[in-house]
Amino acid sequence: MIRIKIRRKIEKKKYITFSILTFIIIIGIWSLVSGLELIDTIFLPTPLSVVKYAISSIKDGVLLPNMGISIYRIMIGFFIAVVLGVPIGILAGTFKPIEAVVRPLSEFIRYMPVPAFVPLIMVWVGIGESAKITVIFIGTFFQLVLMVADDARSVPDDLINASYTLGTDTKTAITKVLIPAMMPRLMETLRMMIGWAWTYLVSAELVAASSSLGYSILKAQRFVKTDAIFSGIIIIGLLGLITDRIFAIANKKLFYWVEGGK
């Protein structure tokens, strides 16, 4: 009987092999089901037809500009959420009076469906770029505040108390002790939240968009072009994966000691 220990590490080559095999198996099942037409190709196109559509979109000069617009909206919305949410989250995780003000409100709003805000956002800020960026901001900001607050609270009290014993004041304890100590977890939080931002892209581009990946998916839906829909979804997933890997690599390079080595 093979015993698998909890959290037992495996070789990096095995990890990569298992990951690649997972995708190969899923694509294989998809190819088999669509190739044998067990599901009508109108509803489930073949992987090859999806790839062909993506290539034709690049040749037509449509895909790359749409990608650029969507990436711009994600980056701006996420950047604003980070600039405002990280300081508020740190304060909420550090001082109980601020937590009492920030946490209940953030907990309440984060359960509200972001697409439901779209009509209000159109009234508040119009139908331009600011509306699309606002949707992404709302979708990430309140979650980010709560997670950053948890990151701040994860710093051991003993570490803070030791800094006070050595004569630091509150401001210095925050800037020189608490923030550096929480940075590895904060980077992981930002990595997770950029993923949230990508999931809100299509909702954001419901607002009077004339170009972008979300718009191309919604346009394809009207004409039941499922190859275009699958292509758009997969490209968004790939872009999200790329940004995720960027954060993961940056975290390992900047805070390599967290895992015990370079």
N, C-alpha and C positions, 0 to 999 in steps of 0.2 A: 504494500500500500504506500503510495506516494504522499508524503506529508508536506504541505506547503505552509511555511511559517508566515505569520502576519508581518507585512511590511518588509519582508526579506528582499534585499536588492538582487537584481539580475544584471548580467553583463549588458553593456550598452548596445552591442551588436544584436543580442537577443531582443532587447526592447525595440530597437528600430525594425528588426525583422517582423516582430509581432504587429507593429503599427502598420507597416506596409502591407502585410498579409490581410489585415482587416479591410483595408481599402480595396485590395484586389478581389477579395471574396464578395464584398458588396457590389462592386462593378460587375463581377462575373454573374451574380444572381440577377442584377438589373438587365444585363445583356441577354441572359437566357429567357427571362420573362418577357421582355419586349421583343426579342428576336423570334420567339415561338408564338408571339401575339396572344399570349395568355391574357394579357390586358391590351385593349385596343391602343394602337400607336398614337391615336389622337390624344389619349389621356396619359400614356407613358411612352415617350419617344425613346429610340435606342440611344445609347451613349455616343455612338458614332454621329448620329444626326445632330446631337447637341454640340459636339465638337465642331462639326462642319458649320453650324450656324454661327458659333463664336468666331471661327476663322473668317467667314464671309463678312461678319460685322467689323472685324479689324480691317479687312481689305476695303470695305465701303467707307471707312473713316468715321464710323459711328461709335464703336465700342470705346476706344481710347478717350475721346472727349467726354463721354458719359462717365467713365471711370474717374477722370480728373475732377469733374464737378462733384461727384459723390464723395470722393476722398476729401476735397476741400470742405464740404459741409460737415463731414464727420470730425475733421481735425479742428475746425473753428468751434463747433459746439462742444466738443470734448475739452478743448483748451480753456474755454470760458468756465466750464463746470469745474475743472481742476483749480484754476486760479481763485475761484470763489469758494469752492467746496472744501479744499484741503485745509486752509486756515480755520474755517468755521468748524470743521471736524476735529482738528487738533484742540481748539478751545473747548469744544463740547466734551471731548474725552479727557480734558485736564481739569476743568472747573465745573463743579456740580451745579451752580446756579445757571451757567450757560447751557449745560446739558438739559436742565429742566425746561428751558425755553426752546431749545433746538430739537431735541430728540422726539418728543411727542408729536410735534408738527411734521417732522420728516417721516416718522413712522406712519402717520396718517396719510400723507400725500403719496408716499411711495406705493401704496396699494391701489391708487387710482389709475385706471387704464390711460396710458398716454395718448392713444388715438382719439379719446374722448375730448382731449384738450384742443384738437385741431380747429374746430369751429371758433372757439374762443380766441385762439392765437391769431386766426385770420382777422378777427375783429380788432384785437389789440395791436398787432404789429403789421397788418396787411398781408399780402400774398407774395412778397418778394423773398429774397434770400434770407432775410432776418427771420421770417416765419419758419422756414425749414430748419435753420440753426437752432431756433428756440425749442422746437420739438425734441431735437437731440439733447439739448441742454436739460430740459425738464426730465427726460427719460433717464439721465445719468446723475444729475446733481444731487437729488435727495438720497439715492442709494449710496452715492460716494461719501456724503457727509456722515452717514451712519457707519459705514465701513472704516473710514478714517478715524472716527471717534473710537471704535473698537481697537484699531491699531495703536492709538495713543494709550488706551487703557491697558494694553498688553505689556507695556513697559513695567517691569517689576517695581513695586514701591520701595524695595530695599535700595535700588539704584538711585532713585530720587532722594531718598532720605540720606544716603551716603554723600550725595552732592551738597545737601544742606549742612551736613556735619563738617564738610570741608570748607564751609563758609560762603557758598554761592547764594545768590538771591533767586527769587522765583523766575525772573526773566532769563537769567543765565542758565538755570536748571532746565528751562524749556528749550532754549536755543542750543545749548552745548551738551545736554544729556538726553532729554526726552526725544527730541526730533532725530538726532543721529541714531539713537537706539531703535526707533520705529521705522527707519528708512527701508530696510529690507522688506518688511511687511507692507509698507506703503507702496513700494514698487509692484508687489504682487497684487495689491488692491487696484492700482491703476491699470495693470494688465487685464484684470477681470472686467473693469469698467469700460475699457475700450471695446471689449466684446459686447457689452450691453449697448454701447453706442451704435455698433454696426447692426444690431437687431432692430433698432428703431429707424433705420435708414428709410425703408419703404414707407413707414408711417409718416416720416418727415416729408417725403416727396409726394405725398398725396396732395400737398398744398400747391395747386396751380403750377406744377412743374411742366416744362416743355422739353427737358433733356435731363438725363441722369440714368443710373442703373435702375432705380426704383420706378422711374417713369417708363422705362422700356419694358419692365415686367408688367406694369399695369396696362400698358398699351397692348402688349401681347395677349393679355387676358381677354381683352375685348374681342379679339379675332381667334381665340382658342389656339394660339401658336405655342404649344407646350414646349417645343424645342427651345424657343426664345425664353420662355419662363424658366426652364431648367438651367439654361445658360446663364441668365442673370443671377439666379439664386446661387449657383456654383461659384461664379466670379465674386460675388459678395462674400461667400464663405472663404474663398482663397485669400481675398484682401484682408479679411478679419484674421485669418490664420497668420498671414505675414506680419501684421501689426502685433499679434500675440507673441510671435517668435522674437520680434525686435525687443519687446519688453522683457521677455524671458532671458535672452542673451545679455541684455544690458544689466539685468539684475545679477546674473552670475558673474559678470565681469566686475561690476562695482562692489558687490558684497559677497565675494567668493568664500569668505571665511564662514558664512552661515552654514554651508554644507561641508565645512571642514577641510577645504583645500582649494587650490587654483584650478 
